[in-house]
């Protein structure tokens, strides 16, 4: 196999959570461009339908379901549908996430739970459901989308304690699942993006962009398409000897 062939996903099937827009759609696009079929899930049909239409117009085999990732029965329905439609699940991109900005001393515990239930418990539920399929097949790749927010704090805001805790927890979960499932052929890695424009991140970028431009070795916010390469790398055989790792994609912001 030459190096280009190691990135080929022809015949493989990927589930992408939060795949109807933003960074999830971008990563799903990367996998489809390498030949994968897609099962997308999203919280809202009005986001999911147009994205599926767009993928199908390009000749991608794509299906989708509305899913709240914090609800185990809905998660299982997505995995079951992928198996019924495609007969296999090779890749899981755990991208679905939410945030809530508020100072920690006044943050309602209901909002804390909502963020943790989606970002961390939801990722575990999907990894568990898809992981069972992968373990039975003796192969698979799970990619959790964490964040540099799980690696560093923000002195002057924005304040998002639950989001930060969920992403730090997701990196720990990545290591634990990798250690548990590696002997059975299932790899688990994470991507920790820095600041990229998205519906979730744009309110935060307003605070962060001046510091990024002043301090980061690559002094700009991430551009559209700059997560596609790392997502494909971790999903494919090109990273076949890598597991339990978090790859930071932040223009160098966390090294200064």
C-alpha positions as CSV (number, residue, x, y, z in Angstrom):
1,X,0.0,0.0,0.0
2,X,1.4,3.4,-0.9
3,X,0.8,6.4,1.2
4,X,-2.0,7.8,-0.8
5,X,-3.8,4.5,-0.6
6,X,-3.6,4.5,3.2
7,X,-6.0,7.5,3.2
8,X,-8.5,5.8,1.0
9,X,-11.9,5.2,2.7
10,X,-13.7,3.5,-0.2
11,X,-16.2,1.0,1.1
12,X,-16.1,2.3,4.6
13,X,-18.9,3.9,6.6
14,X,-18.7,6.8,9.0
15,X,-21.1,8.1,11.6
16,X,-20.6,11.9,12.2
17,X,-22.5,13.4,15.1
18,X,-23.3,17.1,14.8
19,X,-22.6,16.5,11.1
20,X,-25.2,18.8,9.6
21,X,-23.2,22.1,9.7
22,X,-20.0,23.8,10.8
23,X,-17.0,21.7,11.7
24,X,-18.9,18.4,11.7
25,X,-20.0,19.0,8.1
26,X,-16.5,19.9,7.2
27,X,-15.1,16.7,8.6
28,X,-17.9,14.6,7.1
29,X,-17.0,16.2,3.8
30,X,-13.4,15.1,4.2
31,X,-14.3,11.5,4.8
32,X,-16.7,11.5,1.8
33,X,-14.1,12.9,-0.5
34,X,-11.9,9.9,0.5
35,X,-14.7,7.5,-0.5
36,X,-16.6,6.9,2.8
37,X,-20.4,6.6,3.0
38,X,-22.0,8.8,5.7
39,X,-24.6,8.5,8.5
40,X,-25.0,12.0,9.8
41,X,-27.0,13.0,12.9
42,X,-28.1,16.4,14.1
43,X,-30.5,17.9,16.7
44,X,-32.7,19.6,14.1
45,X,-34.2,18.3,10.9
46,X,-34.0,21.8,9.3
47,X,-30.2,21.6,9.5
48,X,-29.9,17.9,8.6
49,X,-32.1,17.8,5.5
50,X,-30.3,20.4,3.4
51,X,-26.9,19.0,4.3
52,X,-27.9,15.5,3.2
53,X,-29.3,16.9,-0.1
54,X,-26.0,18.7,-0.7
55,X,-23.9,15.6,-0.1
56,X,-26.2,13.5,-2.3
57,X,-26.0,16.0,-5.1
58,X,-22.2,15.3,-5.2
59,X,-22.8,11.6,-5.5
60,X,-22.1,10.8,-1.9
61,X,-24.0,7.9,-0.3
62,X,-25.4,9.7,2.8
63,X,-28.2,9.1,5.3
64,X,-29.1,10.9,8.4
65,X,-31.2,10.9,11.5
66,X,-32.3,13.5,14.1
67,X,-30.7,12.5,17.4
68,X,-30.1,14.0,20.8
69,X,-26.8,12.4,21.7
70,X,-27.5,12.5,25.4
71,X,-30.3,10.0,25.0
72,X,-29.0,6.5,24.8
73,X,-32.0,5.0,22.9
74,X,-31.7,7.7,20.2
75,X,-28.0,6.9,19.9
76,X,-28.6,3.2,19.5
77,X,-31.2,3.9,16.8
78,X,-28.6,5.8,14.7
79,X,-26.1,2.9,15.0
80,X,-28.7,0.4,14.2
81,X,-29.8,2.4,11.2
82,X,-26.2,2.6,9.9
83,X,-25.9,-1.2,10.2
84,X,-29.2,-1.8,8.5
85,X,-28.4,0.6,5.7
86,X,-24.7,0.0,5.1
87,X,-24.0,-3.3,7.0
88,X,-21.0,-1.9,8.8
89,X,-19.6,1.0,10.9
90,X,-15.9,1.7,10.5
91,X,-15.6,5.3,11.7
92,X,-17.2,7.5,14.4
93,X,-16.6,11.2,14.6
94,X,-17.9,12.4,18.0
95,X,-18.4,16.0,17.1
96,X,-21.8,17.0,18.6
97,X,-21.4,19.7,21.2
98,X,-22.9,22.7,23.0
99,X,-21.7,25.4,25.3
100,X,-23.1,27.8,27.9
101,X,-21.3,31.0,28.9
102,X,-21.7,32.2,32.4
103,X,-19.5,32.9,35.4
104,X,-19.1,29.7,37.5
105,X,-20.4,31.2,40.7
106,X,-23.8,31.9,39.1
107,X,-24.1,29.1,36.5
108,X,-27.2,27.0,37.0
109,X,-26.5,23.3,37.7
110,X,-29.1,22.5,35.0
111,X,-27.0,24.2,32.4
112,X,-23.9,22.5,33.7
113,X,-25.6,19.1,33.3
114,X,-26.9,19.9,29.9
115,X,-23.4,20.7,28.6
116,X,-21.8,17.7,30.2
117,X,-24.7,15.4,29.1
118,X,-24.2,16.4,25.4
119,X,-20.5,16.9,25.1
120,X,-19.1,14.1,27.3
121,X,-21.9,11.6,28.1
122,X,-23.1,11.8,24.5
123,X,-19.7,11.0,23.2
124,X,-19.4,8.1,25.6
125,X,-22.9,6.7,24.5
126,X,-22.0,6.9,20.8
127,X,-18.5,5.4,21.4
128,X,-20.1,2.6,23.4
129,X,-22.8,1.8,20.8
130,X,-20.5,2.1,17.8
131,X,-17.7,0.5,19.7
132,X,-19.6,-2.7,20.2
133,X,-20.0,-3.0,16.4
134,X,-16.3,-2.2,15.8
135,X,-15.2,-4.7,18.5
136,X,-17.2,-7.4,16.9
137,X,-15.6,-6.6,13.5
138,X,-12.1,-6.3,15.0
139,X,-11.5,-2.9,13.5
140,X,-12.5,0.7,13.7
141,X,-11.5,4.3,14.4
142,X,-13.2,6.7,16.8
143,X,-12.3,10.4,16.6
144,X,-13.5,12.6,19.5
145,X,-13.6,16.3,18.9
146,X,-12.3,18.0,22.0
147,X,-11.0,21.6,22.2
148,X,-8.0,23.5,23.5
149,X,-10.5,24.8,26.1
150,X,-9.9,21.5,27.8
151,X,-6.2,22.3,28.1
152,X,-6.1,25.9,29.3
153,X,-8.1,28.4,31.2
154,X,-9.2,32.0,30.3
155,X,-8.5,34.6,32.9
156,X,-10.6,37.4,31.3
157,X,-13.4,35.3,29.8
158,X,-15.3,34.0,28.2
159,X,-16.4,31.9,31.1
160,X,-17.5,28.4,30.2
161,X,-16.7,26.1,33.0
162,X,-19.0,23.2,31.8
163,X,-17.6,23.3,28.3
164,X,-14.0,23.3,29.5
165,X,-14.7,20.4,31.9
166,X,-16.4,18.4,29.2
167,X,-13.6,18.8,26.7
168,X,-10.9,17.9,29.3
169,X,-13.0,14.9,30.2
170,X,-13.3,13.9,26.6
171,X,-9.5,13.8,26.3
172,X,-9.3,11.5,29.3
173,X,-12.1,9.4,27.9
174,X,-10.2,9.1,24.6
175,X,-7.1,7.7,26.4
176,X,-9.2,5.2,28.5
177,X,-11.1,3.9,25.5
178,X,-7.9,3.6,23.5
179,X,-6.3,1.5,26.2
180,X,-9.4,-0.6,26.6
181,X,-10.1,-1.3,23.0
182,X,-6.7,-1.2,21.3
183,X,-6.0,-4.9,21.7
184,X,-9.3,-5.7,19.8
185,X,-8.3,-3.5,16.9
186,X,-10.3,-0.3,17.7
187,X,-8.4,3.0,17.8
188,X,-9.6,6.1,19.6
189,X,-8.0,9.5,19.2
190,X,-9.1,13.1,19.6
191,X,-8.7,16.4,17.8
192,X,-8.4,19.6,19.9
193,X,-9.3,22.5,17.7
194,X,-8.4,26.0,18.5
195,X,-10.6,28.8,17.3
196,X,-12.5,28.2,14.1
197,X,-15.6,30.1,12.9
198,X,-18.8,28.2,13.7
199,X,-22.2,28.9,15.2
200,X,-20.9,27.7,18.5
201,X,-17.5,29.5,18.5
202,X,-18.3,32.9,16.9
203,X,-19.5,34.5,20.1
204,X,-16.2,33.5,21.8
205,X,-14.0,34.5,18.9
206,X,-15.1,38.1,19.6
207,X,-13.1,37.9,22.9
208,X,-10.3,35.7,21.7
209,X,-9.3,37.0,18.3
210,X,-7.2,40.0,19.5
211,X,-5.1,37.7,21.7
212,X,-4.7,35.2,18.8
213,X,-3.5,37.9,16.5
214,X,-1.1,39.2,19.1
215,X,0.3,35.9,20.5
216,X,-0.2,33.0,18.2
217,X,2.6,31.8,16.0
218,X,0.1,31.6,13.2
219,X,-1.7,34.8,14.1
220,X,-5.2,34.2,12.8
221,X,-8.4,32.2,13.4
222,X,-8.5,28.8,11.7
223,X,-9.9,28.8,8.1
224,X,-12.6,26.6,6.6
225,X,-11.2,23.3,5.6
226,X,-8.2,23.2,8.0
227,X,-9.7,20.4,10.0
228,X,-10.3,18.1,7.0
229,X,-6.8,16.7,6.8
230,X,-6.4,15.7,10.5
231,X,-9.9,14.2,10.5
232,X,-9.1,12.1,7.5
233,X,-5.7,11.1,8.9
234,X,-7.1,9.8,12.2
235,X,-10.0,8.1,10.5
236,X,-7.9,6.3,8.0
237,X,-5.2,3.6,7.9
238,X,-2.7,6.4,7.5
239,X,-2.7,6.6,11.4
240,X,-3.0,2.8,12.0
241,X,-0.3,2.9,14.7
242,X,-1.7,5.9,16.6
243,X,-4.2,5.6,19.4
244,X,-5.0,7.5,22.6
245,X,-3.6,10.7,21.3
246,X,-5.0,14.3,21.0
247,X,-3.8,16.3,18.0
248,X,-4.0,20.0,18.6
249,X,-5.0,22.2,15.7
250,X,-4.7,25.7,16.9
251,X,-2.1,27.6,14.9
252,X,0.4,27.1,17.8
253,X,-1.7,29.1,20.3
254,X,-1.2,26.6,23.1
255,X,2.6,26.6,22.8
256,X,3.1,30.2,23.9
